[in-house]
Amino acid sequence: MLKKHLKFNLLFLLIFLLYILADLTHQTTLLYILKPCIALSLLIWLYISTRLKGRFHRRIFTGLIFAMAGDVLLMLVWKNESFFMYGLIAFLICHIFYTRAFYLDFLSAPELDKKGARIAILLCAALSITYYLFIRAHLGAMKLPVLAYTIIISIMMMMAAFRNQRVNSLSFKLILAGAVLFVISDGVLAWYKFVDPNLTLARTVVMATYMAAQYLITLGAVERQLLLKDERDLKGEGILKD
């Protein structure tokens, strides 16, 4: 898999390492250059690899566009604190598009893996509710926005889990791992922003897990294969356009 996408993997690894190094050494100008390149490089790779032929890939592509917008907005928070809220909204929309993409795969065979779906629902609900209640006292006026964000990202992770047995194992594992890293990244960001702004290396951890999450989700989209005996019926019903 790594050799198959060797050129892009090396490029993204370079962006990843340079960003982490720039963050640790406080190279602000380099951070401003590199941050938009995270999603931009993934957008170009996804387009070249898939040509956006199906609704799944188009939704992932749209999610990446909003992710890039969120990156830029959060980068400019020092100019205007309201950009944090706008960035949050952009990432919220990104997660919604990812969720809608994963939902397409679930629709391909909704009767499969009901036990796994129930486990995913319980785990995601328990973790998200527990974490939200834990930090709620620190949120102030952001209680409702953070609650909405927590619900959306939990649903995204659930939908990533629901892809089990409906797509090839590689795509399932990559996207689920990416969704989990997204939750970790957002959880650390929330803690750093609202609970402990002096948390050591918090920003570095947030960006490292975020970049890894976006990479894994995009790679999972590139490697995606539906496990269907006959897709024609689903296409005829308008469920799939792949």
Secondary structure, DSSP 4 states (H G I P E B T S, - for coil): -TTTTHHHHHHHHHHHHHHHHHHHTT-HHHHHHHHHHHHHHHHHHHHHHHTT-SHHHHHHHHHHHHHHHHHHHHHTTTT-THHHHHHHHHHHHHHHHHHHHHHHHHHTSTTS-HHHHHHHHHHHHHHHHHHHHHHGGG-GGGHHHHHHHHHHHHHHHHHHHHTTTTB-HHHHHHHHHHHHHHHHHHHHHHIIIII-TT-TTHHHHHHHHHHHHHHHHHHHHHT--B--S-SHHHHHTTS---
